[in-house]
């Protein structure tokens, strides 16, 4: 006799990969020892469904370590992020491929700093230039110097290198995408939210209007503090909706997602989907699955009324020295490896590119790499869409 709790968990795993006709206990045997290991927080051996639950429910994170921002890093995981075990199970069970494109990528952008050349921004660029010169880091020094040299022109024209939203959307559509999603910060409560909160507040109405007029989807970029405060999260959603209308999608700032702590508040707040669940320090799939799913709620012992879109790649992961520290040229093979995997196995996931990496004079090639990413998806038979469109076409 299979315990009802185990039956429910196994059914969730199978339904999440589209194996809705596969019977647990009939087509797939029940291994009590494997599920007991899961209950004790251990990765099971010899049972793909129990192991699938271990990864998809992020059991290894329940008592896992956290970095200074409260995040679980890829270096602590037993997963190979580019060999997701639930996708292996899906293939083993012969689950039919989704109709339509070979794979789907949600194009997303976190608007952390809509305007670069504030007073604080100018001082920060000057300080970085000085530090790069001292450390003999020629490339970054040249980019900072170039940016500062163009700042007076921008100030005279009333333009800014970070305000490239219409150009981003135009390039995406030129490369065959149907659009993209921009996550907007509604309130600043912590220094990590950005150095110029007053400027962001002043620009927010114009930002939202620009994005909506250009046909973009607007979602909430939950603030650094909102990851720890459900009341604040609701207030931020209401504040953004006063400008943008109903908001369905969300991503936590700094990717401060804890699947066992702050996904349930998103469902309670009325969000339809979230796109935070990815590794900040690696390309790939944090929950061992390459398609949207409903996260498991251990408090209720059932799936949340929320769809999680796996975040498979982020520009900061590739570029920042605290993570992989790659140049755009050296990062390209990692992105193409992800697309090659998706072309072979399918999937539906998000990528994240920040709007401040689209200024040709100072981006260090990351704007061109984004264009090559779009081309790479199209060449491999995939499609690029806003996150809400991906969720609608891959609802689970």
C-alpha positions in Angstrom: 0.0 0.0 0.0 1.5 3.4 -1.1 1.0 6.1 1.5 -1.3 8.9 0.2 1.4 11.5 0.9 3.9 9.7 -1.3 1.3 9.1 -4.0 0.5 12.8 -4.1 4.2 13.7 -4.3 4.9 11.2 -7.0 1.9 12.3 -9.0 3.2 15.9 -8.8 6.5 14.9 -10.2 5.0 13.0 -13.1 2.4 15.6 -13.9 5.2 18.3 -13.9 7.1 16.5 -16.7 3.9 15.8 -18.6 3.7 12.1 -17.8 0.1 12.4 -16.8 -0.8 8.9 -18.2 1.9 7.1 -16.3 0.7 5.2 -13.3 2.8 5.4 -10.1 2.9 2.0 -8.4 1.9 0.3 -11.7 4.0 1.6 -14.6 6.6 2.8 -12.0 7.3 0.8 -8.9 7.1 2.3 -5.4 10.4 2.1 -3.5 9.7 2.8 0.2 13.4 3.0 1.1 14.0 5.7 -1.5 11.2 7.9 -0.3 12.3 7.4 3.3 15.7 8.9 2.3 13.9 11.9 0.8 12.1 12.4 4.1 15.4 12.4 5.9 16.8 15.0 3.5 19.0 12.6 1.5 19.2 12.1 -2.2 17.8 8.7 -3.0 19.4 6.1 -5.3 17.7 3.8 -7.8 14.3 5.5 -7.9 13.9 8.2 -10.6 10.6 9.5 -9.2 11.8 9.9 -5.7 15.0 11.5 -6.9 12.8 13.8 -9.1 10.9 14.9 -6.1 14.2 15.5 -4.2 15.3 17.9 -6.9 12.0 19.5 -8.0 11.0 20.2 -4.4 14.5 21.5 -3.7 14.9 19.2 -0.7 18.7 19.8 -0.6 18.0 23.5 0.1 15.8 23.0 3.1 18.8 22.9 5.5 21.4 24.0 3.0 23.9 26.8 3.3 23.2 30.4 2.1 25.5 33.1 0.9 25.5 36.7 2.2 22.3 37.4 0.2 20.5 34.3 1.5 20.9 32.4 -1.8 21.7 28.7 -2.4 24.6 28.5 -4.8 25.3 25.9 -7.6 28.6 25.0 -6.0 26.6 23.5 -3.0 24.2 21.5 -5.2 24.5 17.8 -6.1 22.9 18.7 -9.5 24.6 19.1 -12.8 22.6 22.2 -13.9 23.0 21.3 -17.6 21.9 17.7 -17.2 18.5 18.1 -15.5 17.4 14.8 -14.0 13.6 15.4 -14.5 14.3 15.9 -18.2 16.1 12.5 -18.3 13.1 10.9 -16.6 10.8 12.6 -19.1 12.8 11.1 -22.0 13.0 7.6 -20.4 9.2 7.6 -20.0 8.8 8.6 -23.6 6.7 11.7 -22.9 5.8 13.3 -26.2 7.4 16.6 -27.1 5.3 19.7 -26.9 3.7 20.9 -30.1 5.0 24.0 -31.7 8.6 25.3 -31.5 11.4 23.0 -30.5 12.0 25.1 -27.4 10.9 28.4 -26.0 12.9 31.1 -24.3 11.3 33.9 -22.2 13.3 37.1 -22.7 13.5 39.0 -19.4 15.2 42.2 -18.1 15.5 43.4 -14.6 15.4 47.3 -14.5 17.8 47.9 -11.6 19.0 51.3 -12.7 16.9 53.0 -15.5 19.3 56.1 -15.5 23.1 55.8 -15.2 24.2 59.4 -15.1 22.8 60.6 -11.8 25.2 62.4 -9.5 25.8 59.2 -7.6 26.2 57.3 -10.9 28.9 59.8 -12.1 30.8 59.5 -8.8 30.6 55.7 -8.9 31.9 55.6 -12.5 34.8 57.9 -11.6 35.7 55.7 -8.6 35.6 52.5 -10.7 37.8 54.1 -13.3 40.3 55.0 -10.7 40.3 51.5 -9.2 40.6 49.8 -12.6 43.6 52.0 -13.5 45.3 51.2 -10.2 44.7 47.5 -10.8 45.9 47.7 -14.4 42.5 46.4 -15.7 42.7 47.9 -19.1 39.4 46.8 -20.6 37.1 47.9 -17.7 39.1 51.2 -17.4 38.6 52.0 -21.1 34.9 51.3 -20.8 34.5 53.5 -17.7 36.5 56.3 -19.4 34.4 56.0 -22.5 31.2 56.2 -20.5 32.4 59.3 -18.6 33.5 61.0 -21.8 30.0 60.5 -23.3 28.2 61.6 -20.1 28.2 65.4 -21.0 26.6 64.6 -24.4 23.9 62.6 -22.7 23.3 65.3 -20.1 22.9 68.0 -22.8 20.5 65.8 -24.9 18.5 64.6 -21.9 19.4 61.0 -22.8 21.0 58.1 -20.9 22.9 54.9 -21.9 20.6 52.8 -19.6 17.4 54.1 -21.2 17.4 51.8 -24.2 14.1 50.0 -23.7 12.6 50.8 -27.1 15.8 49.9 -28.8 16.0 46.5 -26.9 12.4 45.7 -27.9 13.1 46.7 -31.5 16.2 44.5 -31.7 14.2 41.6 -30.2 11.5 41.9 -32.8 14.0 42.3 -35.6 15.4 38.9 -34.5 12.0 37.2 -34.5 11.0 37.6 -30.9 7.4 38.5 -30.0 8.5 40.7 -27.1 10.0 40.5 -23.7 9.3 41.2 -20.0 10.8 44.0 -17.9 10.7 43.7 -14.1 10.4 47.1 -12.4 11.3 47.9 -8.8 8.3 49.5 -7.1 10.0 50.6 -3.8 13.5 51.0 -2.4 14.1 49.8 1.2 17.7 48.7 1.2 21.0 50.0 -0.3 21.1 46.8 -2.4 18.0 48.1 -4.3 20.1 50.9 -5.9 22.0 54.0 -5.2 19.5 56.5 -6.6 16.0 55.7 -5.2 14.7 59.2 -5.7 15.7 59.2 -9.3 14.1 55.8 -9.9 10.9 57.0 -8.2 10.8 60.1 -10.4 11.4 58.0 -13.5 9.1 55.1 -12.7 5.9 56.5 -14.2 7.7 57.4 -17.4 9.5 54.0 -17.4 6.2 52.0 -17.1 4.5 54.2 -19.8 7.4 53.7 -22.1 7.4 49.9 -21.7 3.7 49.5 -22.1 3.6 51.8 -25.2 6.3 49.8 -26.7 4.4 46.5 -26.2 6.5 45.0 -23.4 5.2 43.1 -20.4 5.8 44.7 -17.1 6.4 42.6 -14.0 7.4 43.3 -10.4 11.1 43.2 -9.4 10.5 42.5 -5.7 12.9 44.5 -3.6 15.8 43.1 -1.6 13.8 43.5 1.6 10.6 42.1 0.1 12.2 38.7 -0.1 11.9 38.6 3.7 8.6 40.6 4.1 5.3 39.4 2.6 3.5 42.6 3.6 6.1 44.7 1.8 5.8 42.5 -1.2 2.0 43.0 -1.4 2.5 46.8 -1.0 5.0 46.8 -3.9 2.7 44.9 -6.2 -0.1 47.4 -5.4 2.1 50.3 -6.1 3.3 49.0 -9.4 -0.2 48.1 -10.5 -1.4 51.6 -9.8 0.9 52.5 -12.8 0.9 49.4 -15.0 -2.5 47.8 -14.3 -2.6 44.1 -13.3 0.8 42.5 -12.8 1.1 38.7 -13.3 4.8 38.1 -13.1 7.6 38.6 -10.6 11.3 38.2 -9.9 13.1 38.8 -6.6 16.0 41.3 -6.7 19.4 39.7 -6.4 17.6 36.4 -7.1 16.9 36.1 -3.4 14.5 33.2 -3.7 14.2 30.5 -1.1 11.7 27.9 -2.4 10.8 26.9 1.2 10.2 30.4 2.4 9.3 33.1 -0.1 7.5 31.5 -3.0 4.2 30.9 -1.0 3.9 34.7 -0.4 4.0 35.2 -4.1 1.0 32.9 -4.6 -0.8 34.6 -1.7 -0.2 38.0 -3.2 -1.9 36.9 -6.4 1.0 36.5 -8.8 0.5 34.0 -11.6 4.2 33.2 -12.1 7.7 33.8 -10.8 11.0 33.7 -12.7 13.6 33.8 -9.9 14.6 30.2 -9.5 18.0 30.0 -11.0 21.6 29.8 -9.8 23.3 33.1 -9.5 26.7 31.4 -10.1 26.0 29.0 -12.9 24.1 28.5 -16.2 21.5 25.8 -16.1 18.5 24.5 -14.2 18.3 24.8 -10.4 15.3 22.5 -9.9 16.5 19.8 -12.3 13.7 20.7 -14.8 13.7 22.8 -18.0 10.1 23.8 -18.2 7.5 25.6 -16.0 6.2 23.9 -12.9 4.2 24.5 -9.8 6.6 24.6 -6.7 5.9 22.2 -3.9 4.6 23.7 -0.6 5.8 21.6 2.3 3.5 23.4 4.7 0.4 22.3 2.9 2.1 19.2 1.3 0.8 20.1 -2.2 1.8 22.3 -5.1 1.5 26.1 -4.9 -0.9 28.0 -7.0 2.0 29.6 -8.7 4.0 28.8 -11.9 7.8 28.9 -11.6 9.6 29.5 -14.9 13.2 28.2 -14.6 15.8 30.9 -15.0 18.6 29.2 -17.0 21.0 32.1 -17.8 21.8 35.6 -16.6 24.3 38.1 -18.0 25.6 38.9 -14.5 26.3 35.2 -13.8 28.6 35.2 -16.9 30.2 38.6 -16.5 30.6 39.5 -12.9 33.9 38.6 -11.2 32.0 37.3 -8.1 30.5 34.6 -10.4 32.1 33.4 -13.6 33.9 36.6 -14.6 33.9 36.0 -18.3 34.2 38.4 -21.2 31.3 38.5 -23.7 33.5 36.5 -26.2 34.3 33.8 -23.6 30.7 33.7 -22.4 29.3 32.9 -25.8 30.1 29.2 -25.8 28.3 28.7 -22.5 25.2 30.3 -23.9 25.4 28.3 -27.1 25.9 25.1 -25.1 22.6 25.9 -23.3 20.8 26.4 -26.6 22.3 23.3 -28.1 20.9 21.3 -25.1 17.5 22.9 -25.6 17.5 22.2 -29.3 18.1 18.6 -28.6 15.8 18.1 -25.6 13.2 20.9 -25.7 12.2 23.0 -22.8 10.8 26.4 -21.8 12.8 28.7 -19.6 13.9 32.3 -19.0 17.1 34.2 -19.7 17.9 37.5 -18.0 19.8 40.4 -19.6 20.0 43.7 -17.7 19.2 46.9 -19.7 22.4 48.6 -18.6 24.4 46.1 -20.9 23.0 47.5 -24.1 25.0 50.7 -24.6 27.4 49.8 -27.5 30.0 52.3 -26.3 30.4 50.8 -22.8 28.8 47.3 -22.9 32.0 45.4 -23.7 30.2 43.4 -26.3 27.3 42.1 -24.1 24.8 43.9 -26.3 26.1 42.1 -29.4 26.1 38.8 -27.5 22.5 39.2 -26.7 21.7 39.7 -30.4 23.7 36.5 -31.1 21.6 34.7 -28.4 18.4 35.7 -30.2 19.8 34.5 -33.5 21.0 31.3 -31.9 17.5 30.5 -30.6 16.0 31.1 -34.0 18.6 29.1 -35.9 18.0 26.1 -33.6 14.2 26.1 -34.1 13.3 27.9 -30.9 11.1 30.9 -30.2 11.6 33.9 -28.0 8.6 35.3 -26.1 7.6 37.4 -23.1 7.4 35.4 -19.8 3.6 35.6 -19.6 3.3 34.2 -23.1 5.5 31.3 -22.2 3.5 30.6 -19.1 0.2 30.7 -21.0 1.5 28.2 -23.6 3.2 25.9 -21.1 0.7 25.9 -18.2 1.0 22.9 -16.0 
